[in-house]
Amino acid sequence: YALNLVIKVVCGGFGIALLTP
């Protein structure tokens, strides 16, 4: 399902934002 892919991308981007000072 496309929504699952969107959620993975959003979570991945959010995780990178948290790791980046």
PDB file of N, CA, C, O and CB in Angstrom:
ATOM      1  N   TYR A   1       0.847  -1.212   0.000  1.00  0.00           N
ATOM      2  CA  TYR A   1       0.000   0.000   0.000  1.00  0.00           C
ATOM      3  C   TYR A   1       0.874   1.250   0.000  1.00  0.00           C
ATOM      4  O   TYR A   1       1.868   1.312   0.723  1.00  0.00           O
ATOM      5  CB  TYR A   1      -0.953   0.012   1.234  1.00  0.00           C
ATOM      6  N   ALA A   2       0.513   2.234  -0.796  1.00  0.00           N
ATOM      7  CA  ALA A   2       1.335   3.443  -0.959  1.00  0.00           C
ATOM      8  C   ALA A   2       1.480   4.203   0.363  1.00  0.00           C
ATOM      9  O   ALA A   2       2.530   4.784   0.639  1.00  0.00           O
ATOM     10  CB  ALA A   2       0.720   4.366  -2.028  1.00  0.00           C
ATOM     11  N   LEU A   3       0.423   4.193   1.172  1.00  0.00           N
ATOM     12  CA  LEU A   3       0.464   4.953   2.428  1.00  0.00           C
ATOM     13  C   LEU A   3       1.585   4.442   3.334  1.00  0.00           C
ATOM     14  O   LEU A   3       2.233   5.221   4.033  1.00  0.00           O
ATOM     15  CB  LEU A   3      -0.894   4.862   3.161  1.00  0.00           C
ATOM     16  N   ASN A   4       1.807   3.125   3.315  1.00  0.00           N
ATOM     17  CA  ASN A   4       2.872   2.542   4.127  1.00  0.00           C
ATOM     18  C   ASN A   4       4.218   3.118   3.710  1.00  0.00           C
ATOM     19  O   ASN A   4       5.049   3.425   4.565  1.00  0.00           O
ATOM     20  CB  ASN A   4       2.881   1.003   3.999  1.00  0.00           C
ATOM     21  N   LEU A   5       4.445   3.268   2.408  1.00  0.00           N
ATOM     22  CA  LEU A   5       5.702   3.823   1.906  1.00  0.00           C
ATOM     23  C   LEU A   5       5.839   5.275   2.340  1.00  0.00           C
ATOM     24  O   LEU A   5       6.923   5.709   2.731  1.00  0.00           O
ATOM     25  CB  LEU A   5       5.777   3.711   0.368  1.00  0.00           C
ATOM     26  N   VAL A   6       4.751   6.025   2.272  1.00  0.00           N
ATOM     27  CA  VAL A   6       4.780   7.440   2.674  1.00  0.00           C
ATOM     28  C   VAL A   6       5.150   7.557   4.146  1.00  0.00           C
ATOM     29  O   VAL A   6       5.958   8.405   4.525  1.00  0.00           O
ATOM     30  CB  VAL A   6       3.410   8.118   2.409  1.00  0.00           C
ATOM     31  N   ILE A   7       4.561   6.708   4.965  1.00  0.00           N
ATOM     32  CA  ILE A   7       4.849   6.743   6.409  1.00  0.00           C
ATOM     33  C   ILE A   7       6.325   6.448   6.655  1.00  0.00           C
ATOM     34  O   ILE A   7       6.955   7.093   7.492  1.00  0.00           O
ATOM     35  CB  ILE A   7       3.962   5.722   7.176  1.00  0.00           C
ATOM     36  N   LYS A   8       6.884   5.468   5.925  1.00  0.00           N
ATOM     37  CA  LYS A   8       8.298   5.124   6.093  1.00  0.00           C
ATOM     38  C   LYS A   8       9.175   6.305   5.715  1.00  0.00           C
ATOM     39  O   LYS A   8      10.153   6.592   6.406  1.00  0.00           O
ATOM     40  CB  LYS A   8       8.667   3.893   5.244  1.00  0.00           C
ATOM     41  N   VAL A   9       8.846   6.991   4.636  1.00  0.00           N
ATOM     42  CA  VAL A   9       9.644   8.137   4.190  1.00  0.00           C
ATOM     43  C   VAL A   9       9.565   9.271   5.209  1.00  0.00           C
ATOM     44  O   VAL A   9      10.577   9.895   5.529  1.00  0.00           O
ATOM     45  CB  VAL A   9       9.165   8.627   2.806  1.00  0.00           C
ATOM     46  N   VAL A  10       8.362   9.535   5.716  1.00  0.00           N
ATOM     47  CA  VAL A  10       8.181  10.616   6.698  1.00  0.00           C
ATOM     48  C   VAL A  10       8.938  10.291   7.985  1.00  0.00           C
ATOM     49  O   VAL A  10       9.621  11.147   8.545  1.00  0.00           O
ATOM     50  CB  VAL A  10       6.672  10.836   7.003  1.00  0.00           C
ATOM     51  N   CYS A  11       8.811   9.048   8.445  1.00  0.00           N
ATOM     52  CA  CYS A  11       9.509   8.643   9.677  1.00  0.00           C
ATOM     53  C   CYS A  11      11.012   8.715   9.474  1.00  0.00           C
ATOM     54  O   CYS A  11      11.738   9.135  10.375  1.00  0.00           O
ATOM     55  CB  CYS A  11       9.097   7.214  10.102  1.00  0.00           C
ATOM     56  N   GLY A  12      11.487   8.310   8.302  1.00  0.00           N
ATOM     57  CA  GLY A  12      12.921   8.364   8.009  1.00  0.00           C
ATOM     58  C   GLY A  12      13.415   9.797   8.008  1.00  0.00           C
ATOM     59  O   GLY A  12      14.467  10.089   8.577  1.00  0.00           O
ATOM     60  N   GLY A  13      12.679  10.687   7.382  1.00  0.00           N
ATOM     61  CA  GLY A  13      13.066  12.100   7.338  1.00  0.00           C
ATOM     62  C   GLY A  13      13.036  12.718   8.724  1.00  0.00           C
ATOM     63  O   GLY A  13      13.889  13.539   9.060  1.00  0.00           O
ATOM     64  N   PHE A  14      12.048  12.325   9.535  1.00  0.00           N
ATOM     65  CA  PHE A  14      11.931  12.851  10.897  1.00  0.00           C
ATOM     66  C   PHE A  14      13.106  12.374  11.742  1.00  0.00           C
ATOM     67  O   PHE A  14      13.650  13.133  12.544  1.00  0.00           O
ATOM     68  CB  PHE A  14      10.592  12.417  11.542  1.00  0.00           C
ATOM     69  N   GLY A  15      13.495  11.114  11.559  1.00  0.00           N
ATOM     70  CA  GLY A  15      14.629  10.556  12.303  1.00  0.00           C
ATOM     71  C   GLY A  15      15.917  11.291  11.953  1.00  0.00           C
ATOM     72  O   GLY A  15      16.713  11.602  12.839  1.00  0.00           O
ATOM     73  N   ILE A  16      16.128  11.572  10.667  1.00  0.00           N
ATOM     74  CA  ILE A  16      17.323  12.302  10.235  1.00  0.00           C
ATOM     75  C   ILE A  16      17.318  13.706  10.830  1.00  0.00           C
ATOM     76  O   ILE A  16      18.362  14.211  11.243  1.00  0.00           O
ATOM     77  CB  ILE A  16      17.398  12.370   8.687  1.00  0.00           C
ATOM     78  N   ALA A  17      16.154  14.333  10.874  1.00  0.00           N
ATOM     79  CA  ALA A  17      16.049  15.691  11.427  1.00  0.00           C
ATOM     80  C   ALA A  17      16.431  15.681  12.909  1.00  0.00           C
ATOM     81  O   ALA A  17      17.060  16.620  13.397  1.00  0.00           O
ATOM     82  CB  ALA A  17      14.606  16.253  11.241  1.00  0.00           C
ATOM     83  N   LEU A  18      16.049  14.617  13.623  1.00  0.00           N
ATOM     84  CA  LEU A  18      16.374  14.527  15.054  1.00  0.00           C
ATOM     85  C   LEU A  18      17.872  14.309  15.248  1.00  0.00           C
ATOM     86  O   LEU A  18      18.461  14.826  16.197  1.00  0.00           O
ATOM     87  CB  LEU A  18      15.577  13.382  15.726  1.00  0.00           C
ATOM     88  N   LEU A  19      18.490  13.536  14.338  1.00  0.00           N
ATOM     89  CA  LEU A  19      19.923  13.243  14.474  1.00  0.00           C
ATOM     90  C   LEU A  19      20.776  14.427  14.042  1.00  0.00           C
ATOM     91  O   LEU A  19      21.932  14.538  14.449  1.00  0.00           O
ATOM     92  CB  LEU A  19      20.297  12.009  13.650  1.00  0.00           C
ATOM     93  N   THR A  20      20.219  15.311  13.222  1.00  0.00           N
ATOM     94  CA  THR A  20      20.991  16.461  12.746  1.00  0.00           C
ATOM     95  C   THR A  20      20.852  17.639  13.707  1.00  0.00           C
ATOM     96  O   THR A  20      19.737  18.081  13.984  1.00  0.00           O
ATOM     97  CB  THR A  20      20.534  16.871  11.335  1.00  0.00           C
ATOM     98  N   PRO A  21      21.971  18.149  14.215  1.00  0.00           N
ATOM     99  CA  PRO A  21      21.931  19.269  15.165  1.00  0.00           C
ATOM    100  C   PRO A  21      21.432  20.562  14.535  1.00  0.00           C
ATOM    101  O   PRO A  21      21.345  21.586  15.213  1.00  0.00           O
ATOM    102  CB  PRO A  21      23.304  19.497  15.750  1.00  0.00           C
TER     103      PRO A  21
END
